[in-house]
Amino acid sequence: MNESAPSHVKEGTVTMDTGEMRCDATSGSETSLDPSCAVRAPIGLLAELTHRCPLQCPYCSNPLELEKVNVELTTEEWQKVMRQAAQLGILQVHLSGGEPTARRDLEEIVKTASEAGLYTNLITAAVLLKRDRLEKLKECGLDHVQISIQDVDTEAENADRIAGYKGGSAKKKEVAGWVRELGMPLTINAPIHRHNIHSVEAIINYAVELGAGRVEIAHVQYYAWALKNRASLMPTREAFMEAARIVERERERLKGIIVIDAVVPDYYAKYPKPCMGGWGKGIINITPSGRVLPCHAAESITHLEFDNVKDRPLADIWLNGSAFQKYRGTSWMKEPCRTCPRREIDYGGCRCQAFALTGDAANTDPACSLSPMHEAWAKVAEVESHQSSPAFVYRRPGGATPKPEIKKTPATSDA
Amino acid sequence: MGETTPRQRTVITTDSKPVMPPYIKMRHDAGRNRWLILAPERLFDPDAIAVEVLKLCDGARSVGDIAGILSKEYNAPVEDIEVDIITMLQDLADKGVVKA
């Protein structure tokens, strides 16, 4: 997705979307070390500070089993993580969740991260933010704010229905305005699916109007809650193709005004995506309780064991942790990946998807046309996207396995 | 809300006075032994020439001034340098890395 720069500056991205993180920064000159030993320093840390969130988006990339507040790392523990991350060579930290502003100590964490030299990025639903808090976060060194939206403000009702949060759309608009007033760079992240894919052009224009420097047209990635809700969320191929054409056209029209990044749903992609830019290659994810993952969905691979930052230094986990070692590089691959000329381009796709659908995470991701399961898998999208959309399974603690009588969660709107 | 006038593309010319906004951070990474530009969810990998140019972009010097300085330093025709750095800076302006 990188444009080839004609100039003296190569570009990489350290992007965090609802369902995917891409990391394709180009490395400098390669040394002649044995490549299997050459584990590079990670460049991005996705810090899920909490799984608490006032929104209930049915495509949330958090695991179905949400971590509870009483297991969350303390302020000091997160601060230690930030210092260790900087020492390890990490350049950017994405402060995410759940909703990171649900933590009252966010300022302290940002300050420590910034002082350690990390580029700090707040990934927020924005509905809990007040102006003075945002100002304080800026003073603490916050570099960038990413606000997620569900639809444009003229479709606020739809947006609030998707998020399961009344008044969210208007609040987000207000916070976006503050971000710009404070002179901070703004990204608008719009997870795209069947219920808002008709708004792609309007969303891009809305992001321009809000003063964003970037907008992410982030087609939902079907893991976790999104997989649970796939039949509700999957757009038709035709709708997807139309959205892709719009993105391409708007990118040209808005050149120099806004950067448009697009994340393609792999059900409609030609090749599987190089998940996380390669397992254990550039990104670390840490859960609210301190579990260190090669990818935010990695816990779905049930036989992996994850270290906790409370027990072991981050650098040691990155280099030697069994979960990171397991699928790093290419030596774990089976056929057809092992001898595939694209093995270092897409790394056989997504381990979590391979595990979920084939039972073996070392198999080729069914998103790849060379997978024996590919045809059956691709058909799912075709079929589901043309059926009527079932009601959302909203993202909330226990929501994935509803037990009829104990629901006391307030104010979901009609789905 | 912020702007009321429509947002426009920054076009880099000889007279532009480019500068990296405060949230774009260029720094030397000792561990990797290279210069990096950190930007919102982006990482840029500038070569030695780009680093030279960007260090001179202070919002006061014009592209013409910068080309003049580099022309003396590298003993190269100022016109060639100017064309080269305008291309580079335009690309970076389009990506939000420099303002002018």
Interface residues (C-beta under 8 A of the other chain):
Chain A: A5 P6 S7 H8 V9 K10 E11 G12 T13 V14 T15 M16 A25 T26 G28 A41 I43 G89 L91 Q92 H94 Y119 N121 D143 H144 Q146 G177 R180 E181 G183 M184 P185 T187 V208 L210 G211 G213 R214 K255 G256 I257 I258 V259
Chain B: M1 G2 E3 R7 Q8 R9 T10 V11 P21 P22 Y23 K25 D29 G31 R32 N33 R34 L36 I37 L38 P40 E41 R42 L43 F44 D45 P46 D47 I49 A50 V53 D84 T87 M88 D91 L92 A93 D94 K95 G96 V97
